[in-house]
C-alpha cells in the first residue's frame, strides 16, 4: 500500500513541478491516469529485474565438478 501511495505522490509532484496549464479537467485526469499507470509498470519491471539479480536459482555450494575436461 505504501508503494502505491509513493508512486501517486511522485507523479503528482512531477506534474506540479512542470507547471503546465491544462485546458480542462479531462486533460489532467487522463494525464494523471496514464502517468500513474506507466510509473506502476516501471516499478513492477524494476522489481522483477532486481529479484532476478538478487536471488539466482543456482546453488554453487552443491555443484558437482566434472573431471572430463581436466587434463591428466
PyMOL commands that set and color helices and strands:
alter all, ss='L'
color gray80, all
select helices_A, chain A and resi 2-18+25-54+60-62
alter helices_A, ss='H'
color red, helices_A
deselect
rebuild
show_as cartoon
